[in-house]
């Protein structure tokens, strides 16, 4: 499974009914997440949900995800 697929799978597993798009490489990624779970939440709360879902992919010196260059979290 590619890193992009791992990121997508982790987010979909943590955020119900999420539609996830992941692009990038070389440790830098752009992520878009659309989910009804975000309804009524502020931007920071939405982003925290996503980061908590992928934190295991960002941990350590040899982590496959070095940075999220763009994170967009929207409601449907």
N, C-alpha and C positions, 0 to 999 in steps of 0.2 A: 504494500500500500504506500503510495507517495505521501510526502509530507502534507501536501494540499489536501489529500483525501483524509489523512489523520486529523487535521485541523477541522475539516468539515464534519467528520464523524463525531468528534468530541463535542462540538457545539450542538449538533443535532441531538446528541444524547443528553445534554444538559438543559437545553431550552426547548420546551414542548412546541410542536407545530412550527418549528423554525425552517425557513428557506434560507440556505447559506450558499454564498459564492466566495471562493477563495482563489486568489491569483498571486503570482509572484514566484520567487525562488531565491537561492543564495542566502537564505535566512531571513529575508525581508518579504512581508506579505501584505496584501490588501484584502480586507474581509468586509463583506456586506451580509448583514443578518436581518431578516424580516420575520417578526413574530408578534402575535397578539399579546404575548406575555409582557411586552414593553409598554403596553397601554397604561398611561398615567404615570410612567416613570420618567425621571429626568435623565438627561444624557449620561451623566456619570454613573448612575445606577445601572443603566443599560449596558454600558461598557464594562462595568465590573462583572456582570453576569457572564459576558463573553470571555473576559480575561480569566475568570475563575475556571471556566470550562477548558481552557487551553494551558493553564499554568504548568501542567506536567510536561508540556512540549517546550516550555520556555525556561525550565529550571536547569541549572548547572552550566559549566563552561562549554560543554559540547552540545548544548541544546539545539535541536533542528530549527526552532523558531527564535531568531535573534531579535527581530523587531516587527511590529505591526505598523506599517507606514500610514495606512488609512483604515479606520474602523468606522463603518456606518451601521447604525442600529435603528431600524424603523419599524413602524407598525404597518400591517397590510392596508 
